[in-house]
Amino acid sequence: MNKLLLTCNHLTNNINELLHYDKFEIILPKKNKQTLNSSEMYELLKEPDIAIVGDDIVNEDSLTETNLKHLIKWG
């Protein structure tokens, strides 16, 4: 089963609409702020196959040890 990371606030606010998709294990990080920094994203991006991120900082440093197949930048 593919793991889907969602950090985009717009999508996480509407998560109930996404939960019926049984093809994904959805990962929702606890966010106390709008934007996650590069080191926080580094930790989160290690596990998922797919990530939909919002205003979070995704750069070369945060992508060094991922298994991502798809990365979608929302916004």
All heavy atoms as a GROMACS GRO file, in nm:
protein
  611
    1MET      N    1   0.084  -0.118   0.000
    1MET     CA    2   0.000   0.000   0.000
    1MET      C    3   0.089   0.124   0.000
    1MET      O    4   0.185   0.132   0.076
    1MET     CB    5  -0.090   0.000   0.124
    1MET     CG    6  -0.176   0.123   0.132
    1MET     SD    7  -0.291   0.127   0.270
    1MET     CE    8  -0.393  -0.013   0.238
    2ASN      N    9   0.058   0.218  -0.088
    2ASN     CA   10   0.134   0.343  -0.095
    2ASN      C   11   0.106   0.430   0.026
    2ASN      O   12  -0.007   0.436   0.074
    2ASN     CB   13   0.097   0.421  -0.221
    2ASN     CG   14   0.154   0.360  -0.345
    2ASN    OD1   15   0.269   0.317  -0.348
    2ASN    ND2   16   0.076   0.354  -0.450
    3LYS      N   17   0.210   0.498   0.071
    3LYS     CA   18   0.197   0.591   0.182
    3LYS      C   19   0.193   0.732   0.126
    3LYS      O   20   0.278   0.770   0.047
    3LYS     CB   21   0.312   0.576   0.279
    3LYS     CG   22   0.311   0.441   0.348
    3LYS     CD   23   0.423   0.428   0.446
    3LYS     CE   24   0.416   0.289   0.510
    3LYS     NZ   25   0.518   0.273   0.612
    4LEU      N   26   0.092   0.808   0.168
    4LEU     CA   27   0.069   0.944   0.120
    4LEU      C   28   0.084   1.042   0.235
    4LEU      O   29   0.010   1.035   0.333
    4LEU     CB   30  -0.071   0.954   0.060
    4LEU     CG   31  -0.123   1.092   0.026
    4LEU    CD1   32  -0.039   1.159  -0.081
    4LEU    CD2   33  -0.269   1.084  -0.017
    5LEU      N   34   0.182   1.129   0.224
    5LEU     CA   35   0.204   1.235   0.324
    5LEU      C   36   0.128   1.358   0.281
    5LEU      O   37   0.141   1.403   0.167
    5LEU     CB   38   0.353   1.268   0.336
    5LEU     CG   39   0.389   1.390   0.421
    5LEU    CD1   40   0.359   1.365   0.568
    5LEU    CD2   41   0.534   1.428   0.400
    6LEU      N   42   0.049   1.416   0.372
    6LEU     CA   43  -0.022   1.540   0.347
    6LEU      C   44   0.022   1.644   0.448
    6LEU      O   45   0.002   1.627   0.568
    6LEU     CB   46  -0.173   1.521   0.361
    6LEU     CG   47  -0.243   1.434   0.259
    6LEU    CD1   48  -0.390   1.417   0.297
    6LEU    CD2   49  -0.232   1.493   0.121
    7THR      N   50   0.083   1.751   0.401
    7THR     CA   51   0.116   1.861   0.491
    7THR      C   52   0.042   1.988   0.452
    7THR      O   53   0.052   2.088   0.520
    7THR     CB   54   0.268   1.891   0.493
    7THR    OG1   55   0.308   1.941   0.367
    7THR    CG2   56   0.348   1.768   0.531
    8CYS      N   57  -0.028   1.983   0.342
    8CYS     CA   58  -0.103   2.099   0.293
    8CYS      C   59  -0.225   2.121   0.381
    8CYS      O   60  -0.312   2.034   0.391
    8CYS     CB   61  -0.144   2.075   0.148
    8CYS     SG   62  -0.244   2.206   0.081
    9ASN      N   63  -0.231   2.235   0.447
    9ASN     CA   64  -0.341   2.262   0.539
    9ASN      C   65  -0.478   2.252   0.473
    9ASN      O   66  -0.572   2.203   0.534
    9ASN     CB   67  -0.324   2.399   0.605
    9ASN     CG   68  -0.213   2.400   0.705
    9ASN    OD1   69  -0.171   2.296   0.755
    9ASN    ND2   70  -0.162   2.517   0.735
   10HIS      N   71  -0.489   2.299   0.352
   10HIS     CA   72  -0.618   2.293   0.284
   10HIS      C   73  -0.668   2.149   0.272
   10HIS      O   74  -0.785   2.121   0.294
   10HIS     CB   75  -0.608   2.357   0.144
   10HIS     CG   76  -0.732   2.341   0.064
   10HIS    ND1   77  -0.848   2.412   0.091
   10HIS    CD2   78  -0.762   2.262  -0.042
   10HIS    CE1   79  -0.941   2.376   0.005
   10HIS    NE2   80  -0.890   2.287  -0.077
   11LEU      N   81  -0.581   2.058   0.239
   11LEU     CA   82  -0.621   1.919   0.224
   11LEU      C   83  -0.643   1.850   0.359
   11LEU      O   84  -0.734   1.770   0.373
   11LEU     CB   85  -0.518   1.842   0.142
   11LEU     CG   86  -0.508   1.883  -0.004
   11LEU    CD1   87  -0.398   1.804  -0.073
   11LEU    CD2   88  -0.640   1.865  -0.075
   12THR      N   89  -0.561   1.882   0.456
   12THR     CA   90  -0.578   1.818   0.587
   12THR      C   91  -0.706   1.866   0.655
   12THR      O   92  -0.765   1.793   0.733
   12THR     CB   93  -0.457   1.840   0.679
   12THR    OG1   94  -0.436   1.979   0.698
   12THR    CG2   95  -0.333   1.776   0.622
   13ASN      N   96  -0.749   1.988   0.623
   13ASN     CA   97  -0.876   2.037   0.678
   13ASN      C   98  -0.994   1.962   0.619
   13ASN      O   99  -1.102   1.960   0.678
   13ASN     CB  100  -0.892   2.187   0.652
   13ASN     CG  101  -0.795   2.270   0.732
   13ASN    OD1  102  -0.744   2.226   0.835
   13ASN    ND2  103  -0.767   2.390   0.686
   14ASN      N  104  -0.976   1.902   0.503
   14ASN     CA  105  -1.082   1.826   0.436
   14ASN      C  106  -1.050   1.678   0.428
   14ASN      O  107  -1.088   1.610   0.333
   14ASN     CB  108  -1.103   1.882   0.294
   14ASN     CG  109  -1.149   2.025   0.298
   14ASN    OD1  110  -1.254   2.055   0.350
   14ASN    ND2  111  -1.067   2.115   0.246
   15ILE      N  112  -0.980   1.628   0.528
   15ILE     CA  113  -0.929   1.491   0.525
   15ILE      C  114  -1.040   1.387   0.515
   15ILE      O  115  -1.022   1.282   0.455
   15ILE     CB  116  -0.836   1.463   0.645
   15ILE    CG1  117  -0.763   1.329   0.627
   15ILE    CG2  118  -0.914   1.467   0.776
   15ILE    CD1  119  -0.673   1.325   0.510
   16ASN      N  120  -1.155   1.414   0.571
   16ASN     CA  121  -1.263   1.315   0.566
   16ASN      C  122  -1.302   1.279   0.423
   16ASN      O  123  -1.344   1.167   0.396
   16ASN     CB  124  -1.385   1.364   0.643
   16ASN     CG  125  -1.359   1.366   0.791
   16ASN    OD1  126  -1.279   1.290   0.841
   16ASN    ND2  127  -1.427   1.454   0.861
   17GLU      N  128  -1.286   1.372   0.330
   17GLU     CA  129  -1.316   1.343   0.191
   17GLU      C  130  -1.212   1.250   0.130
   17GLU      O  131  -1.239   1.181   0.032
   17GLU     CB  132  -1.321   1.472   0.111
   17GLU     CG  133  -1.432   1.565   0.155
   17GLU     CD  134  -1.425   1.700   0.086
   17GLU    OE1  135  -1.361   1.710  -0.020
   17GLU    OE2  136  -1.483   1.794   0.141
   18LEU      N  137  -1.092   1.247   0.185
   18LEU     CA  138  -0.985   1.164   0.130
   18LEU      C  139  -0.977   1.026   0.194
   18LEU      O  140  -0.918   0.935   0.137
   18LEU     CB  141  -0.850   1.235   0.150
   18LEU     CG  142  -0.832   1.368   0.077
   18LEU    CD1  143  -0.704   1.434   0.123
   18LEU    CD2  144  -0.830   1.345  -0.072
   19LEU      N  145  -1.035   1.009   0.311
   19LEU     CA  146  -1.018   0.884   0.384
   19LEU      C  147  -1.083   0.763   0.318
   19LEU      O  148  -1.051   0.650   0.351
   19LEU     CB  149  -1.068   0.898   0.528
   19LEU     CG  150  -0.984   0.988   0.616
   19LEU    CD1  151  -1.047   1.000   0.754
   19LEU    CD2  152  -0.842   0.936   0.628
   20HIS      N  153  -1.173   0.783   0.225
   20HIS     CA  154  -1.238   0.669   0.160
   20HIS      C  155  -1.147   0.603   0.056
   20HIS      O  156  -1.181   0.498   0.004
   20HIS     CB  157  -1.372   0.711   0.098
   20HIS     CG  158  -1.360   0.798  -0.022
   20HIS    ND1  159  -1.341   0.933  -0.014
   20HIS    CD2  160  -1.362   0.768  -0.155
   20HIS    CE1  161  -1.335   0.983  -0.136
   20HIS    NE2  162  -1.346   0.886  -0.224
   21TYR      N  163  -1.034   0.663   0.025
   21TYR     CA  164  -0.940   0.601  -0.069
   21TYR      C  165  -0.861   0.494   0.005
   21TYR      O  166  -0.775   0.523   0.086
   21TYR     CB  167  -0.844   0.706  -0.126
   21TYR     CG  168  -0.912   0.805  -0.216
   21TYR    CD1  169  -0.936   0.934  -0.173
   21TYR    CD2  170  -0.952   0.770  -0.344
   21TYR    CE1  171  -0.999   1.026  -0.256
   21TYR    CE2  172  -1.015   0.861  -0.427
   21TYR     CZ  173  -1.038   0.988  -0.382
   21TYR     OH  174  -1.100   1.078  -0.462
   22ASP      N  175  -0.891   0.369  -0.025
   22ASP     CA  176  -0.824   0.260   0.046
   22ASP      C  177  -0.694   0.217  -0.019
   22ASP      O  178  -0.634   0.119   0.021
   22ASP     CB  179  -0.919   0.141   0.061
   22ASP     CG  180  -0.967   0.086  -0.072
   22ASP    OD1  181  -0.931   0.143  -0.178
   22ASP    OD2  182  -1.040  -0.014  -0.070
   23LYS      N  183  -0.649   0.290  -0.119
   23LYS     CA  184  -0.523   0.257  -0.185
   23LYS      C  185  -0.404   0.327  -0.121
   23LYS      O  186  -0.291   0.305  -0.162
   23LYS     CB  187  -0.532   0.292  -0.333
   23LYS     CG  188  -0.635   0.211  -0.406
   23LYS     CD  189  -0.642   0.244  -0.552
   23LYS     CE  190  -0.751   0.158  -0.613
   23LYS     NZ  191  -0.776   0.187  -0.751
   24PHE      N  192  -0.430   0.411  -0.023
   24PHE     CA  193  -0.324   0.489   0.040
   24PHE      C  194  -0.331   0.478   0.192
   24PHE      O  195  -0.439   0.478   0.248
   24PHE     CB  196  -0.337   0.638   0.005
   24PHE     CG  197  -0.329   0.668  -0.140
   24PHE    CD1  198  -0.442   0.696  -0.212
   24PHE    CD2  199  -0.207   0.668  -0.206
   24PHE    CE1  200  -0.436   0.724  -0.347
   24PHE    CE2  201  -0.200   0.695  -0.341
   24PHE     CZ  202  -0.314   0.723  -0.412
   25GLU      N  203  -0.216   0.469   0.250
   25GLU     CA  204  -0.206   0.491   0.394
   25GLU      C  205  -0.172   0.639   0.408
   25GLU      O  206  -0.067   0.684   0.361
   25GLU     CB  207  -0.096   0.406   0.455
   25GLU     CG  208  -0.074   0.433   0.602
   25GLU     CD  209   0.046   0.357   0.655
   25GLU    OE1  210   0.079   0.250   0.602
   25GLU    OE2  211   0.107   0.408   0.750
   26ILE      N  212  -0.260   0.716   0.470
   26ILE     CA  213  -0.241   0.860   0.478
   26ILE      C  214  -0.164   0.896   0.604
   26ILE      O  215  -0.198   0.853   0.714
   26ILE     CB  216  -0.377   0.933   0.474
   26ILE    CG1  217  -0.444   0.904   0.340
   26ILE    CG2  218  -0.358   1.083   0.494
   26ILE    CD1  219  -0.582   0.961   0.325
   27ILE      N  220  -0.057   0.974   0.586
   27ILE     CA  221   0.026   1.021   0.696
   27ILE      C  222  -0.003   1.170   0.716
   27ILE      O  223   0.015   1.249   0.624
   27ILE     CB  224   0.176   1.001   0.666
   27ILE    CG1  225   0.205   0.854   0.637
   27ILE    CG2  226   0.262   1.056   0.779
   27ILE    CD1  227   0.341   0.829   0.576
   28LEU      N  228  -0.048   1.204   0.836
   28LEU     CA  229  -0.077   1.345   0.869
   28LEU      C  230   0.013   1.387   0.984
   28LEU      O  231  -0.006   1.342   1.096
   28LEU     CB  232  -0.223   1.360   0.912
   28LEU     CG  233  -0.329   1.336   0.807
   28LEU    CD1  234  -0.467   1.337   0.871
   28LEU    CD2  235  -0.320   1.439   0.699
   29PRO      N  236   0.110   1.472   0.960
   29PRO     CA  237   0.197   1.517   1.070
   29PRO      C  238   0.123   1.616   1.158
   29PRO      O  239   0.032   1.687   1.113
   29PRO     CB  240   0.312   1.585   0.997
   29PRO     CG  241   0.253   1.633   0.870
   29PRO     CD  242   0.148   1.531   0.832
   30LYS      N  243   0.161   1.619   1.283
   30LYS     CA  244   0.109   1.721   1.374
   30LYS      C  245   0.181   1.851   1.343
   30LYS      O  246   0.303   1.857   1.349
   30LYS     CB  247   0.130   1.681   1.519
   30LYS     CG  248   0.050   1.561   1.558
   30LYS     CD  249   0.070   1.526   1.703
   30LYS     CE  250  -0.010   1.402   1.737
   30LYS     NZ  251   0.007   1.362   1.876
   31LYS      N  252   0.103   1.952   1.307
   31LYS     CA  253   0.162   2.082   1.272
   31LYS      C  254   0.110   2.188   1.368
   31LYS      O  255  -0.009   2.201   1.386
   31LYS     CB  256   0.124   2.122   1.129
   31LYS     CG  257   0.193   2.042   1.021
   31LYS     CD  258   0.150   2.083   0.882
   31LYS     CE  259   0.205   2.216   0.841
   31LYS     NZ  260   0.184   2.248   0.698
   32ASN      N  261   0.203   2.259   1.428
   32ASN     CA  262   0.167   2.370   1.516
   32ASN      C  263   0.183   2.503   1.445
   32ASN      O  264   0.165   2.607   1.505
   32ASN     CB  265   0.253   2.368   1.643
   32ASN     CG  266   0.229   2.243   1.724
   32ASN    OD1  267   0.119   2.192   1.729
   32ASN    ND2  268   0.334   2.193   1.787
   33LYS      N  269   0.219   2.496   1.319
   33LYS     CA  270   0.246   2.619   1.242
   33LYS      C  271   0.213   2.593   1.096
   33LYS      O  272   0.194   2.479   1.054
   33LYS     CB  273   0.391   2.661   1.259
   33LYS     CG  274   0.492   2.552   1.222
   33LYS     CD  275   0.633   2.588   1.260
   33LYS     CE  276   0.726   2.472   1.230
   33LYS     NZ  277   0.861   2.501   1.262
   34GLN      N  278   0.206   2.698   1.018
   34GLN     CA  279   0.172   2.688   0.876
   34GLN      C  280   0.279   2.618   0.795
   34GLN      O  281   0.250   2.534   0.712
   34GLN     CB  282   0.148   2.829   0.820
   34GLN     CG  283   0.128   2.836   0.670
   34GLN     CD  284  -0.007   2.784   0.624
   34GLN    OE1  285  -0.102   2.786   0.701
   34GLN    NE2  286  -0.015   2.738   0.503
   35THR      N  287   0.406   2.652   0.820
   35THR     CA  288   0.515   2.604   0.735
   35THR      C  289   0.615   2.520   0.814
   35THR      O  290   0.664   2.565   0.916
   35THR     CB  291   0.588   2.725   0.672
   35THR    OG1  292   0.493   2.804   0.601
   35THR    CG2  293   0.697   2.680   0.578
   36LEU      N  294   0.646   2.402   0.763
   36LEU     CA  295   0.750   2.319   0.822
   36LEU      C  296   0.882   2.352   0.755
   36LEU      O  297   0.888   2.376   0.634
   36LEU     CB  298   0.717   2.171   0.803
   36LEU     CG  299   0.588   2.123   0.869
   36LEU    CD1  300   0.557   1.981   0.827
   36LEU    CD2  301   0.596   2.135   1.019
   37ASN      N  302   0.990   2.352   0.833
   37ASN     CA  303   1.120   2.385   0.777
   37ASN      C  304   1.184   2.263   0.710
   37ASN      O  305   1.131   2.152   0.714
   37ASN     CB  306   1.212   2.448   0.883
   37ASN     CG  307   1.246   2.352   0.995
   37ASN    OD1  308   1.267   2.234   0.974
   37ASN    ND2  309   1.252   2.405   1.117
   38SER      N  310   1.299   2.282   0.650
   38SER     CA  311   1.367   2.179   0.574
   38SER      C  312   1.401   2.056   0.658
   38SER      O  313   1.383   1.943   0.613
   38SER     CB  314   1.493   2.236   0.511
   38SER     OG  315   1.562   2.138   0.439
   39SER      N  316   1.446   2.074   0.780
   39SER     CA  317   1.483   1.960   0.864
   39SER      C  318   1.359   1.882   0.909
   39SER      O  319   1.363   1.760   0.920
   39SER     CB  320   1.568   2.002   0.984
   39SER     OG  321   1.498   2.090   1.066
   40GLU      N  322   1.248   1.950   0.933
   40GLU     CA  323   1.124   1.882   0.968
   40GLU      C  324   1.073   1.802   0.848
   40GLU      O  325   1.028   1.687   0.862
   40GLU     CB  326   1.018   1.983   1.012
   40GLU     CG  327   1.050   2.049   1.144
   40GLU     CD  328   0.965   2.170   1.173
   40GLU    OE1  329   0.939   2.250   1.080
   40GLU    OE2  330   0.925   2.186   1.290
   41MET      N  331   1.084   1.860   0.729
   41MET     CA  332   1.042   1.790   0.608
   41MET      C  333   1.133   1.672   0.578
   41MET      O  334   1.086   1.567   0.534
   41MET     CB  335   1.037   1.887   0.490
   41MET     CG  336   0.924   1.987   0.498
   41MET     SD  337   0.761   1.913   0.515
   41MET     CE  338   0.745   1.828   0.358
   42TYR      N  339   1.261   1.685   0.606
   42TYR     CA  340   1.356   1.576   0.587
   42TYR      C  341   1.308   1.452   0.663
   42TYR      O  342   1.306   1.340   0.609
   42TYR     CB  343   1.494   1.619   0.635
   42TYR     CG  344   1.594   1.507   0.644
   42TYR    CD1  345   1.658   1.461   0.529
   42TYR    CD2  346   1.624   1.447   0.765
   42TYR    CE1  347   1.750   1.357   0.537
   42TYR    CE2  348   1.715   1.344   0.773
   42TYR     CZ  349   1.778   1.298   0.659
   42TYR     OH  350   1.868   1.195   0.666
   43GLU      N  351   1.267   1.470   0.788
   43GLU     CA  352   1.221   1.358   0.869
   43GLU      C  353   1.090   1.300   0.814
   43GLU      O  354   1.072   1.179   0.813
   43GLU     CB  355   1.202   1.402   1.015
   43GLU     CG  356   1.331   1.436   1.086
   43GLU     CD  357   1.428   1.318   1.090
   43GLU    OE1  358   1.385   1.202   1.108
   43GLU    OE2  359   1.549   1.342   1.076
   44LEU      N  360   1.001   1.386   0.770
   44LEU     CA  361   0.871   1.340   0.721
   44LEU      C  362   0.878   1.273   0.585
   44LEU      O  363   0.797   1.186   0.554
   44LEU     CB  364   0.774   1.458   0.714
   44LEU     CG  365   0.726   1.515   0.846
   44LEU    CD1  366   0.649   1.643   0.824
   44LEU    CD2  367   0.641   1.412   0.919
   45LEU      N  368   0.972   1.312   0.501
   45LEU     CA  369   0.977   1.263   0.364
   45LEU      C  370   1.052   1.130   0.348
   45LEU      O  371   1.060   1.077   0.238
   45LEU     CB  372   1.040   1.368   0.272
   45LEU     CG  373   0.955   1.493   0.250
   45LEU    CD1  374   1.035   1.600   0.178
   45LEU    CD2  375   0.828   1.458   0.174
   46LYS      N  376   1.104   1.075   0.455
   46LYS     CA  377   1.177   0.949   0.447
   46LYS      C  378   1.086   0.830   0.413
   46LYS      O  379   1.126   0.739   0.344
   46LYS     CB  380   1.247   0.919   0.580
   46LYS     CG  381   1.365   1.007   0.608
   46LYS     CD  382   1.427   0.968   0.740
   46LYS     CE  383   1.545   1.053   0.774
   46LYS     NZ  384   1.602   1.014   0.904
   47GLU      N  385   0.965   0.832   0.462
   47GLU     CA  386   0.878   0.715   0.456
   47GLU      C  387   0.779   0.711   0.339
   47GLU      O  388   0.760   0.604   0.281
   47GLU     CB  389   0.800   0.707   0.588
   47GLU     CG  390   0.720   0.583   0.604
   47GLU     CD  391   0.653   0.576   0.738
   47GLU    OE1  392   0.674   0.662   0.824
   47GLU    OE2  393   0.575   0.483   0.755
   48PRO      N  394   0.714   0.821   0.303
   48PRO     CA  395   0.606   0.810   0.204
   48PRO      C  396   0.652   0.787   0.061
   48PRO      O  397   0.766   0.817   0.024
   48PRO     CB  398   0.534   0.946   0.215
   48PRO     CG  399   0.638   1.039   0.262
   48PRO     CD  400   0.728   0.958   0.352
   49ASP      N  401   0.560   0.734  -0.018
   49ASP     CA  402   0.580   0.717  -0.162
   49ASP      C  403   0.537   0.843  -0.236
   49ASP      O  404   0.590   0.875  -0.342
   49ASP     CB  405   0.497   0.600  -0.214
   49ASP     CG  406   0.528   0.471  -0.141
   49ASP    OD1  407   0.639   0.419  -0.161
   49ASP    OD2  408   0.444   0.425  -0.062
   50ILE      N  409   0.437   0.910  -0.180
   50ILE     CA  410   0.378   1.029  -0.241
   50ILE      C  411   0.366   1.135  -0.132
   50ILE      O  412   0.331   1.104  -0.019
   50ILE     CB  413   0.238   0.998  -0.297
   50ILE    CG1  414   0.245   0.883  -0.397
   50ILE    CG2  415   0.174   1.122  -0.359
   50ILE    CD1  416   0.111   0.820  -0.427
   51ALA      N  417   0.391   1.260  -0.169
   51ALA     CA  418   0.374   1.370  -0.074
   51ALA      C  419   0.303   1.486  -0.142
   51ALA      O  420   0.336   1.520  -0.255
   51ALA     CB  421   0.509   1.417  -0.018
   52ILE      N  422   0.206   1.540  -0.072
   52ILE     CA  423   0.141   1.664  -0.114
   52ILE      C  424   0.172   1.766  -0.005
   52ILE      O  425   0.129   1.749   0.109
   52ILE     CB  426  -0.010   1.648  -0.133
   52ILE    CG1  427  -0.041   1.537  -0.233
   52ILE    CG2  428  -0.072   1.781  -0.178
   52ILE    CD1  429  -0.189   1.505  -0.249
   53VAL      N  430   0.252   1.865  -0.041
   53VAL     CA  431   0.299   1.962   0.057
   53VAL      C  432   0.243   2.100   0.024
   53VAL      O  433   0.214   2.131  -0.090
   53VAL     CB  434   0.453   1.966   0.063
   53VAL    CG1  435   0.508   1.829   0.100
   53VAL    CG2  436   0.513   2.013  -0.067
   54GLY      N  437   0.231   2.180   0.127
   54GLY     CA  438   0.181   2.316   0.109
   54GLY      C  439   0.296   2.414   0.103
   54GLY      O  440   0.382   2.407   0.016
   55ASP      N  441   0.300   2.505   0.199
   55ASP     CA  442   0.402   2.609   0.204
   55ASP      C  443   0.532   2.562   0.269
   55ASP      O  444   0.620   2.641   0.299
   55ASP     CB  445   0.349   2.730   0.282
   55ASP     CG  446   0.231   2.794   0.212
   55ASP    OD1  447   0.226   2.787   0.088
   55ASP    OD2  448   0.146   2.852   0.281
   56ASP      N  449   0.544   2.434   0.291
   56ASP     CA  450   0.660   2.378   0.361
   56ASP      C  451   0.785   2.389   0.275
   56ASP      O  452   0.778   2.393   0.153
   56ASP     CB  453   0.632   2.232   0.396
   56ASP     CG  454   0.500   2.218   0.469
   56ASP    OD1  455   0.489   2.272   0.579
   56ASP    OD2  456   0.409   2.156   0.412
   57ILE      N  457   0.900   2.392   0.342
   57ILE     CA  458   1.029   2.407   0.274
   57ILE      C  459   1.076   2.270   0.227
   57ILE      O  460   1.113   2.184   0.307
   57ILE     CB  461   1.135   2.471   0.367
   57ILE    CG1  462   1.084   2.600   0.428
   57ILE    CG2  463   1.267   2.490   0.292
   57ILE    CD1  464   1.047   2.707   0.327
   58VAL      N  465   1.074   2.250   0.096
   58VAL     CA  466   1.124   2.127   0.036
   58VAL      C  467   1.238   2.168  -0.056
   58VAL      O  468   1.219   2.240  -0.152
   58VAL     CB  469   1.014   2.054  -0.044
   58VAL    CG1  470   1.070   1.930  -0.110
   58VAL    CG2  471   0.897   2.019   0.046
   59ASN      N  472   1.357   2.121  -0.021
   59ASN     CA  473   1.476   2.156  -0.100
   59ASN      C  474   1.566   2.034  -0.111
   59ASN      O  475   1.529   1.924  -0.068
   59ASN     CB  476   1.548   2.277  -0.039
   59ASN     CG  477   1.589   2.254   0.105
   59ASN    OD1  478   1.608   2.140   0.148
   59ASN    ND2  479   1.602   2.361   0.181
   60GLU      N  480   1.682   2.053  -0.166
   60GLU     CA  481   1.775   1.941  -0.185
   60GLU      C  482   1.807   1.869  -0.054
   60GLU      O  483   1.814   1.747  -0.050
   60GLU     CB  484   1.904   1.994  -0.250
   60GLU     CG  485   2.002   1.886  -0.286
   60GLU     CD  486   2.125   1.941  -0.357
   60GLU    OE1  487   2.127   2.059  -0.394
   60GLU    OE2  488   2.220   1.862  -0.374
   61ASP      N  489   1.824   1.945   0.054
   61ASP     CA  490   1.856   1.884   0.183
   61ASP      C  491   1.742   1.796   0.235
   61ASP      O  492   1.767   1.691   0.294
   61ASP     CB  493   1.887   1.992   0.287
   61ASP     CG  494   2.015   2.068   0.255
   61ASP    OD1  495   2.102   2.011   0.186
   61ASP    OD2  496   2.027   2.183   0.298
   62SER      N  497   1.620   1.839   0.215
   62SER     CA  498   1.507   1.762   0.267
   62SER      C  499   1.474   1.640   0.181
   62SER      O  500   1.400   1.552   0.223
   62SER     CB  501   1.384   1.850   0.284
   62SER     OG  502   1.347   1.911   0.164
   63LEU      N  503   1.531   1.632   0.062
   63LEU     CA  504   1.501   1.522  -0.029
   63LEU      C  505   1.613   1.419  -0.040
   63LEU      O  506   1.607   1.330  -0.125
   63LEU     CB  507   1.471   1.578  -0.168
   63LEU     CG  508   1.343   1.660  -0.179
   63LEU    CD1  509   1.338   1.730  -0.315
   63LEU    CD2  510   1.221   1.573  -0.159
   64THR      N  511   1.715   1.426   0.045
   64THR     CA  512   1.833   1.340   0.028
   64THR      C  513   1.807   1.193   0.053
   64THR      O  514   1.871   1.110  -0.009
   64THR     CB  515   1.948   1.387   0.118
   64THR    OG1  516   1.903   1.389   0.252
   64THR    CG2  517   1.999   1.523   0.074
   65GLU      N  518   1.716   1.156   0.141
   65GLU     CA  519   1.696   1.015   0.174
   65GLU      C  520   1.549   0.977   0.161
   65GLU      O  521   1.490   0.923   0.255
   65GLU     CB  522   1.744   0.986   0.314
   65GLU     CG  523   1.893   1.005   0.331
   65GLU     CD  524   1.941   0.972   0.471
   65GLU    OE1  525   1.881   0.885   0.536
   65GLU    OE2  526   2.037   1.034   0.514
   66THR      N  527   1.492   1.000   0.047
   66THR     CA  528   1.351   0.967   0.030
   66THR      C  529   1.332   0.850  -0.065
   66THR      O  530   1.422   0.816  -0.142
   66THR     CB  531   1.271   1.086  -0.026
   66THR    OG1  532   1.306   1.106  -0.162
   66THR    CG2  533   1.294   1.213   0.053
   67ASN      N  534   1.215   0.793  -0.059
   67ASN     CA  535   1.172   0.693  -0.156
   67ASN      C  536   1.056   0.747  -0.238
   67ASN      O  537   0.977   0.670  -0.292
   67ASN     CB  538   1.128   0.565  -0.082
   67ASN     CG  539   1.244   0.496  -0.017
   67ASN    OD1  540   1.351   0.484  -0.076
   67ASN    ND2  541   1.225   0.450   0.105
   68LEU      N  542   1.044   0.878  -0.244
   68LEU     CA  543   0.931   0.940  -0.311
   68LEU      C  544   0.923   0.901  -0.458
   68LEU      O  545   1.024   0.900  -0.528
   68LEU     CB  546   0.940   1.093  -0.303
   68LEU     CG  547   0.906   1.157  -0.170
   68LEU    CD1  548   0.932   1.308  -0.179
   68LEU    CD2  549   0.762   1.130  -0.131
   69LYS      N  550   0.802   0.873  -0.500
   69LYS     CA  551   0.773   0.851  -0.642
   69LYS      C  552   0.712   0.977  -0.701
   69LYS      O  553   0.730   1.004  -0.819
   69LYS     CB  554   0.679   0.733  -0.658
   69LYS     CG  555   0.739   0.604  -0.610
   69LYS     CD  556   0.636   0.492  -0.612
   69LYS     CE  557   0.696   0.368  -0.548
   69LYS     NZ  558   0.594   0.276  -0.501
   70HIS      N  559   0.638   1.050  -0.617
   70HIS     CA  560   0.570   1.172  -0.662
   70HIS      C  561   0.575   1.276  -0.550
   70HIS      O  562   0.554   1.242  -0.433
   70HIS     CB  563   0.424   1.145  -0.697
   70HIS     CG  564   0.405   1.040  -0.799
   70HIS    ND1  565   0.429   1.062  -0.932
   70HIS    CD2  566   0.366   0.911  -0.788
   70HIS    CE1  567   0.405   0.949  -0.999
   70HIS    NE2  568   0.368   0.857  -0.913
   71LEU      N  569   0.599   1.400  -0.588
   71LEU     CA  570   0.595   1.513  -0.496
   71LEU      C  571   0.508   1.620  -0.561
   71LEU      O  572   0.536   1.663  -0.673
   71LEU     CB  573   0.734   1.567  -0.467
   71LEU     CG  574   0.743   1.692  -0.382
   71LEU    CD1  575   0.693   1.666  -0.242
   71LEU    CD2  576   0.885   1.744  -0.380
   72ILE      N  577   0.405   1.661  -0.490
   72ILE     CA  578   0.313   1.763  -0.540
   72ILE      C  579   0.321   1.883  -0.448
   72ILE      O  580   0.305   1.870  -0.328
   72ILE     CB  581   0.170   1.708  -0.545
   72ILE    CG1  582   0.164   1.585  -0.637
   72ILE    CG2  583   0.070   1.816  -0.590
   72ILE    CD1  584   0.057   1.488  -0.604
   73LYS      N  585   0.347   1.997  -0.506
   73LYS     CA  586   0.354   2.123  -0.431
   73LYS      C  587   0.222   2.195  -0.451
   73LYS      O  588   0.188   2.233  -0.562
   73LYS     CB  589   0.473   2.207  -0.481
   73LYS     CG  590   0.489   2.339  -0.414
   73LYS     CD  591   0.548   2.322  -0.277
   73LYS     CE  592   0.590   2.458  -0.223
   73LYS     NZ  593   0.607   2.462  -0.085
   74TRP      N  594   0.146   2.210  -0.347
   74TRP     CA  595   0.016   2.275  -0.352
   74TRP      C  596   0.034   2.422  -0.324
   74TRP      O  597   0.085   2.461  -0.220
   74TRP     CB  598  -0.076   2.213  -0.248
   74TRP     CG  599  -0.216   2.264  -0.248
   74TRP    CD1  600  -0.260   2.380  -0.191
   74TRP    CD2  601  -0.330   2.201  -0.303
   74TRP    NE1  602  -0.393   2.394  -0.207
   74TRP    CE2  603  -0.440   2.284  -0.277
   74TRP    CE3  604  -0.349   2.084  -0.372
   74TRP    CZ2  605  -0.569   2.252  -0.318
   74TRP    CZ3  606  -0.478   2.051  -0.411
   74TRP    CH2  607  -0.584   2.138  -0.385
   75GLY      N  608  -0.008   2.505  -0.416
   75GLY     CA  609  -0.002   2.648  -0.390
   75GLY      C  610   0.102   2.719  -0.471
   75GLY      O  611   0.173   2.668  -0.553
   0.00000   0.00000   0.00000
